[in-house]
Amino acid sequence: MRQIVLDTETTGLDPAQGHRIIEIGCVEMVDRRLTGRNFHQYLQPDREIDKAAEEVHGISNEFLADKPRFGDLVEDFLGFVHGAELIIHNAPFDVGFLNAELSRLEARRPPIESCCSVVDTLVLAKKLHPGQRNSLDALCKRYAIDNSQRELHGALLDSEILAELYLAMTGGQTTLSLDGNDAAEQRVQGAVRRLPAQRSRLKVVRAQPDELELHLASLATIDRESGGTCLWRVLEAGSREADQVE
């Protein structure tokens, strides 16, 4: 499986208002391993960057003055992501900007979804952690991922962080680094707590007769309301039959 973790930085929040992409960062994973292949480019947007946006990512119009435009590198970008599964945090934002850029080209291109599938890690995070904050910073804290270098948003750095987060959220990883000795893998191994072989027996607390009566009454109510399909009663009946056979 080939996956591309992608992030963008922009001049503002809404491509419908003419805002543009000013940075694209992508990192490649194959079979849940980083390959070391990245795509990273700053772009000349041909418009002013909103002050609020510049405060978030720290990229200025002066810095971008000599950078290529999206159309200058669209072939390289599409060639890099073609056929991959895109991993994006808050995918509608980045996909919306990418499609706006593709539609502005003199030779208009189809939406990015026509050549890639898309996974939104924000949707995934909300399913895993309903009712909690699921920003990139909040998830890094939750999964103990180091984002200390993230003083400002940056497309490539955020893609690298998101790659580690995605692997953590989807069941861990074989390794992030090429040599297999990354810090995340050490954290996973360090989180395993082994119980000593010689330890005291667990104390078993038996239910009292009045508690058993309440339990049986509750099961009877459930069984009546469910039309005789109370699973606990079915299991208890099966257990009694097994004891009689023995």
Summary of the structure (lengths in Angstrom):
residues: 246
radius of gyration: 26.6
end to end distance: 51.1
largest distance: 85.2
contacts: 649
relative contact order: 0.12
helix: 46%
strand: 15%
